[in-house]
């Protein structure tokens, strides 16, 4: 009889990742929850996953703090900035809502950008 694969929330585990019907999902877990998983999880595999993720998080945060800060400037300064809207869809970049110097369009988020 073969052993059933480990599951988390009813999904088959592959290392620290769930098999999600071929979909890739990204989830953000705050460090305090990772610490809780690493130190208090009933399942050692989940605790190990929490500890490895917490260690990776620490390395990434340290690297980000050491990296020189860079400012982002348009090709020709602000004159090159164009604000787009996706109109509540996932089609990007969307349509041009306004460019720098154009009059306000009445949408608070677009006018502020």
Secondary structure by P-SEA (a helix, b strand, c coil): ccccccccccccccccccccccbbbbbbbcaaaaaaaacccccaaaaaaaaaaaaaaaaaaaaaaaccbbbbbcccccccbbbbbcccccccccccccccccccccccccccc
